[in-house]
């Protein structure tokens, strides 16, 4: 049985999506301050590992970092609908850079939209 991770091209596809996403974040005046590290490389690696594991790839994320605890890890940062929309904008660019079928794109995009809404912790 192949996983969704395998179906979409595995590591290379996820790495492309995340790389393009962080290229956008690096230039974003609202989102960039939410990444306190001067180098976005470690954040990019963590996000790539998380997505790989979520979609059925290597479990490196949990082995290195434990349970994702996404809301807790993002709690220090005010995330409102504007931040969500900017985040989704950059993630959409990442998905557009990947060579996904329309069905694969729809599945990934649906998850990302749900996750982005779940992360809102500050009312508008």
GROMACS elastic network, one bead per residue, 0.5 to 0.9 nm:
[ bonds ]
;  ai    aj funct       b0    kb
    2     5     6  0.79657   500
    2     6     6  0.59812   500
    2     7     6  0.67271   500
    2    56     6  0.88379   500
    3     6     6  0.51448   500
    3     7     6  0.62425   500
    3     8     6  0.87811   500
    3    55     6  0.71200   500
    3    56     6  0.55167   500
    3    57     6  0.75825   500
    4     8     6  0.62057   500
    4     9     6  0.86937   500
    4    10     6  0.83428   500
    4    55     6  0.57747   500
    4    56     6  0.64467   500
    4    57     6  0.84989   500
    4   104     6  0.82731   500
    5     8     6  0.55626   500
    5     9     6  0.65685   500
    5    11     6  0.78656   500
    5    13     6  0.87197   500
    5    14     6  0.83103   500
    5    51     6  0.89033   500
    5    52     6  0.66866   500
    5    53     6  0.83931   500
    5    54     6  0.84857   500
    5    56     6  0.53523   500
    5    57     6  0.56589   500
    6     9     6  0.53250   500
    6    11     6  0.84833   500
    6    55     6  0.86112   500
    6    56     6  0.77685   500
    6    57     6  0.74231   500
    7    10     6  0.71657   500
    7   104     6  0.85185   500
    8    13     6  0.66492   500
    8    14     6  0.84084   500
    8    98     6  0.87910   500
    8    99     6  0.78623   500
    8   100     6  0.62787   500
    8   101     6  0.82634   500
    8   104     6  0.71290   500
    9    12     6  0.63473   500
    9    13     6  0.53424   500
    9    14     6  0.78951   500
    9    99     6  0.85458   500
    9   100     6  0.86176   500
   10    13     6  0.56788   500
   10    14     6  0.64337   500
   10    15     6  0.86189   500
   10    52     6  0.74414   500
   10    57     6  0.70827   500
   11    14     6  0.52727   500
   11    15     6  0.58689   500
   11    16     6  0.85117   500
   11    48     6  0.83437   500
   11    49     6  0.89879   500
   11    52     6  0.69364   500
   11    57     6  0.79414   500
   12    15     6  0.51005   500
   12    16     6  0.61815   500
   12    17     6  0.87552   500
   13    16     6  0.51627   500
   13    17     6  0.63415   500
   13    18     6  0.87153   500
   13    97     6  0.89415   500
   13    98     6  0.60200   500
   13    99     6  0.75597   500
   13   100     6  0.85972   500
   14    17     6  0.51410   500
   14    18     6  0.61636   500
   14    19     6  0.84582   500
   14    48     6  0.63246   500
   14    49     6  0.87675   500
   14    51     6  0.70921   500
   14    52     6  0.66901   500
   14    94     6  0.89522   500
   14    95     6  0.89854   500
   14    98     6  0.81129   500
   15    18     6  0.52251   500
   15    19     6  0.58907   500
   15    20     6  0.85364   500
   15    44     6  0.86766   500
   15    45     6  0.85777   500
   15    48     6  0.61226   500
   15    52     6  0.89232   500
   16    19     6  0.51259   500
   16    20     6  0.61554   500
   16    21     6  0.84310   500
   16    94     6  0.67905   500
   16    95     6  0.83656   500
   16    97     6  0.69873   500
   16    98     6  0.64767   500
   17    20     6  0.54651   500
   17    21     6  0.61274   500
   17    22     6  0.87778   500
   17    48     6  0.85184   500
   17    91     6  0.72574   500
   17    92     6  0.86742   500
   17    93     6  0.77610   500
   17    95     6  0.55043   500
   17    96     6  0.80550   500
   17    97     6  0.65754   500
   17    98     6  0.62015   500
   18    22     6  0.61625   500
   18    23     6  0.85591   500
   18    44     6  0.64484   500
   18    45     6  0.84605   500
   18    47     6  0.71121   500
   18    48     6  0.60733   500
   18    51     6  0.88838   500
   18    91     6  0.76737   500
   18    94     6  0.62923   500
   18    95     6  0.87003   500
   19    22     6  0.52937   500
   19    23     6  0.62212   500
   19    24     6  0.88588   500
   19    44     6  0.69435   500
   19    48     6  0.86390   500
   19    94     6  0.72925   500
   20    23     6  0.50229   500
   20    24     6  0.65478   500
   20    25     6  0.88095   500
   20    90     6  0.74894   500
   20    91     6  0.77660   500
   20    93     6  0.66159   500
   20    95     6  0.84607   500
   20    97     6  0.73369   500
   21    24     6  0.53854   500
   21    25     6  0.63920   500
   21    26     6  0.88088   500
   21    44     6  0.87556   500
   21    87     6  0.83132   500
   21    89     6  0.86059   500
   21    91     6  0.50948   500
   21    92     6  0.78725   500
   21    93     6  0.65358   500
   21    94     6  0.50614   500
   21    95     6  0.85148   500
   22    26     6  0.59043   500
   22    27     6  0.86943   500
   22    40     6  0.73658   500
   22    41     6  0.87378   500
   22    43     6  0.86916   500
   22    44     6  0.67129   500
   22    90     6  0.75604   500
   22    91     6  0.85504   500
   22    94     6  0.86505   500
   23    26     6  0.53044   500
   23    27     6  0.69879   500
   23    90     6  0.82196   500
   24    27     6  0.55427   500
   24    28     6  0.63427   500
   24    87     6  0.89298   500
   24    89     6  0.85928   500
   24    90     6  0.54892   500
   24    91     6  0.85191   500
   24    93     6  0.81812   500
   24    94     6  0.89670   500
   25    29     6  0.82137   500
   25    30     6  0.86190   500
   25    31     6  0.60294   500
   25    32     6  0.56584   500
   25    86     6  0.86048   500
   25    87     6  0.77280   500
   25    90     6  0.68023   500
   26    29     6  0.83083   500
   26    31     6  0.80445   500
   26    32     6  0.57166   500
   26    40     6  0.75956   500
   27    31     6  0.85193   500
   27    32     6  0.69860   500
   28    31     6  0.55007   500
   28    32     6  0.55440   500
   28    33     6  0.86184   500
   28    86     6  0.81815   500
   29    32     6  0.57859   500
   29    33     6  0.71489   500
   30    33     6  0.65743   500
   30    34     6  0.78116   500
   30    82     6  0.86991   500
   30    83     6  0.68549   500
   30    86     6  0.79925   500
   31    34     6  0.54625   500
   31    35     6  0.74648   500
   31    83     6  0.67048   500
   31    86     6  0.74879   500
   31    87     6  0.74208   500
   32    35     6  0.56121   500
   32    36     6  0.80838   500
   33    36     6  0.62933   500
   34    74     6  0.89585   500
   34    76     6  0.88315   500
   34    77     6  0.62293   500
   34    78     6  0.84866   500
   35    38     6  0.78241   500
   35    39     6  0.88011   500
   35    40     6  0.73020   500
   35    43     6  0.77777   500
   36    39     6  0.86489   500
   36    40     6  0.87705   500
   37    40     6  0.63795   500
   37    41     6  0.88476   500
   37    42     6  0.82114   500
   37    43     6  0.81966   500
   38    41     6  0.89929   500
   39    42     6  0.70261   500
   39    43     6  0.81927   500
   40    43     6  0.53045   500
   40    44     6  0.60772   500
   40    45     6  0.86730   500
   41    44     6  0.50109   500
   41    45     6  0.61734   500
   41    46     6  0.86980   500
   42    45     6  0.50522   500
   42    46     6  0.62187   500
   42    47     6  0.86229   500
   43    46     6  0.51319   500
   43    47     6  0.61260   500
   43    48     6  0.84885   500
   44    47     6  0.52202   500
   44    48     6  0.60597   500
   44    49     6  0.85802   500
   45    48     6  0.51024   500
   45    49     6  0.61328   500
   45    50     6  0.85512   500
   46    49     6  0.51704   500
   46    50     6  0.61104   500
   46    51     6  0.86901   500
   46    61     6  0.69389   500
   46    65     6  0.88103   500
   47    50     6  0.50107   500
   47    51     6  0.61821   500
   47    52     6  0.84894   500
   47    61     6  0.86699   500
   48    51     6  0.52604   500
   48    52     6  0.60482   500
   48    53     6  0.85851   500
   48    61     6  0.87069   500
   49    52     6  0.50596   500
   49    53     6  0.61453   500
   49    54     6  0.85202   500
   49    57     6  0.86012   500
   49    58     6  0.77121   500
   49    59     6  0.77419   500
   49    60     6  0.63702   500
   49    61     6  0.51261   500
   49    62     6  0.87587   500
   50    53     6  0.52641   500
   50    54     6  0.60688   500
   50    55     6  0.86885   500
   50    59     6  0.82808   500
   50    60     6  0.81181   500
   50    61     6  0.54476   500
   50    62     6  0.80175   500
   50    68     6  0.76791   500
   51    55     6  0.61363   500
   51    56     6  0.86333   500
   51    57     6  0.82712   500
   51    61     6  0.87905   500
   52    55     6  0.54525   500
   52    56     6  0.64171   500
   52    58     6  0.63252   500
   52    59     6  0.77287   500
   52    60     6  0.86220   500
   52    61     6  0.83285   500
   53    56     6  0.52517   500
   53    58     6  0.53904   500
   53    59     6  0.50885   500
   53    60     6  0.71907   500
   53    61     6  0.66802   500
   53    62     6  0.80668   500
   54    57     6  0.72161   500
   54    58     6  0.89984   500
   54    59     6  0.85078   500
   56    59     6  0.81433   500
   57    60     6  0.87559   500
   58    61     6  0.78778   500
   59    62     6  0.57709   500
   59    63     6  0.63464   500
   59    64     6  0.88215   500
   60    64     6  0.60501   500
   60    65     6  0.82724   500
   61    64     6  0.53782   500
   61    65     6  0.57188   500
   61    66     6  0.70691   500
   61    67     6  0.83598   500
   61    68     6  0.80125   500
   62    65     6  0.50847   500
   62    67     6  0.57819   500
   62    68     6  0.71761   500
   63    66     6  0.59738   500
   63    67     6  0.88594   500
   65    68     6  0.72822   500
   66    69     6  0.85714   500
   67    70     6  0.85980   500
   68    71     6  0.87045   500
   68    72     6  0.87927   500
   68    73     6  0.79738   500
   69    72     6  0.54371   500
   69    73     6  0.61244   500
   69    74     6  0.86842   500
   70    73     6  0.51955   500
   70    74     6  0.61862   500
   70    75     6  0.84703   500
   70   119     6  0.77033   500
   71    74     6  0.52115   500
   71    75     6  0.58363   500
   71   118     6  0.79572   500
   71   119     6  0.60124   500
   71   120     6  0.87248   500
   71   121     6  0.83755   500
   72    75     6  0.50773   500
   72    76     6  0.80829   500
   73    76     6  0.74062   500
   73    77     6  0.89113   500
   74    77     6  0.57345   500
   74    78     6  0.82883   500
   74    79     6  0.83016   500
   74   119     6  0.75156   500
   74   121     6  0.87630   500
   75    78     6  0.72789   500
   75    79     6  0.83944   500
   75   119     6  0.85624   500
   75   121     6  0.71477   500
   77   121     6  0.83178   500
   77   122     6  0.89518   500
   78    83     6  0.82633   500
   78   120     6  0.79033   500
   78   121     6  0.63631   500
   78   122     6  0.56474   500
   79    82     6  0.77845   500
   79    83     6  0.55374   500
   79    84     6  0.66655   500
   79   119     6  0.68867   500
   79   121     6  0.53829   500
   79   122     6  0.54704   500
   79   123     6  0.83049   500
   80    83     6  0.53394   500
   80    84     6  0.62056   500
   80    85     6  0.86661   500
   80   119     6  0.85381   500
   80   120     6  0.53125   500
   80   121     6  0.64243   500
   80   123     6  0.59093   500
   80   124     6  0.59294   500
   81    85     6  0.60187   500
   81    86     6  0.85692   500
   81   117     6  0.80105   500
   81   120     6  0.68400   500
   81   122     6  0.82227   500
   81   123     6  0.78130   500
   81   124     6  0.66498   500
   82    85     6  0.50913   500
   82    86     6  0.62315   500
   82    87     6  0.85499   500
   82   124     6  0.81860   500
   83    86     6  0.51440   500
   83    87     6  0.60609   500
   83    88     6  0.85259   500
   83   120     6  0.84189   500
   84    87     6  0.50466   500
   84    88     6  0.60821   500
   84    89     6  0.85179   500
   84   113     6  0.88764   500
   84   116     6  0.57793   500
   84   117     6  0.69354   500
   84   119     6  0.79131   500
   84   120     6  0.70718   500
   85    88     6  0.50378   500
   85    89     6  0.60597   500
   85    90     6  0.87747   500
   85   116     6  0.82888   500
   86    90     6  0.64381   500
   86    91     6  0.86123   500
   87    90     6  0.53841   500
   87    91     6  0.61853   500
   87    92     6  0.85570   500
   87   116     6  0.76395   500
   88    92     6  0.58713   500
   88    93     6  0.85458   500
   88   112     6  0.75595   500
   88   113     6  0.71272   500
   88   116     6  0.71878   500
   89    92     6  0.51514   500
   89    93     6  0.64932   500
   89    94     6  0.88955   500
   90    93     6  0.51052   500
   90    94     6  0.64704   500
   90    95     6  0.88648   500
   91    95     6  0.62813   500
   91    96     6  0.85439   500
   91   109     6  0.86461   500
   91   112     6  0.80184   500
   92    95     6  0.50597   500
   92    96     6  0.60544   500
   92    97     6  0.86104   500
   92   109     6  0.76583   500
   93    96     6  0.50046   500
   93    97     6  0.62849   500
   93    98     6  0.89052   500
   94    97     6  0.51567   500
   94    98     6  0.66409   500
   95    98     6  0.51859   500
   95    99     6  0.80629   500
   95   100     6  0.77666   500
   95   105     6  0.70379   500
   95   108     6  0.81922   500
   95   109     6  0.78247   500
   96    99     6  0.75652   500
   96   100     6  0.82134   500
   96   105     6  0.85056   500
   97   100     6  0.88004   500
   98   105     6  0.88421   500
   99   105     6  0.88746   500
  100   103     6  0.78219   500
  100   104     6  0.56603   500
  100   105     6  0.56338   500
  101   104     6  0.51279   500
  101   105     6  0.60607   500
  101   106     6  0.85059   500
  102   105     6  0.50504   500
  102   106     6  0.60507   500
  102   107     6  0.86637   500
  103   106     6  0.50964   500
  103   107     6  0.63073   500
  103   108     6  0.87269   500
  104   107     6  0.51967   500
  104   108     6  0.62229   500
  104   109     6  0.84654   500
  105   108     6  0.51887   500
  105   109     6  0.58449   500
  105   110     6  0.83179   500
  106   109     6  0.51423   500
  106   110     6  0.59176   500
  106   111     6  0.86136   500
  107   110     6  0.52121   500
  107   111     6  0.64176   500
  107   112     6  0.87668   500
  108   111     6  0.52785   500
  108   112     6  0.62447   500
  108   113     6  0.87289   500
  109   112     6  0.50039   500
  109   113     6  0.60936   500
  109   114     6  0.85623   500
  110   113     6  0.52781   500
  110   114     6  0.62795   500
  110   115     6  0.86451   500
  111   114     6  0.51861   500
  111   115     6  0.61085   500
  111   116     6  0.85688   500
  112   115     6  0.50599   500
  112   116     6  0.60082   500
  112   117     6  0.85857   500
  113   116     6  0.51243   500
  113   117     6  0.62479   500
  113   118     6  0.85917   500
  114   117     6  0.52893   500
  114   118     6  0.62046   500
  114   119     6  0.88387   500
  115   119     6  0.63478   500
  116   119     6  0.52779   500
  116   120     6  0.70028   500
  117   120     6  0.56701   500
  118   121     6  0.82578   500
  120   123     6  0.77443   500
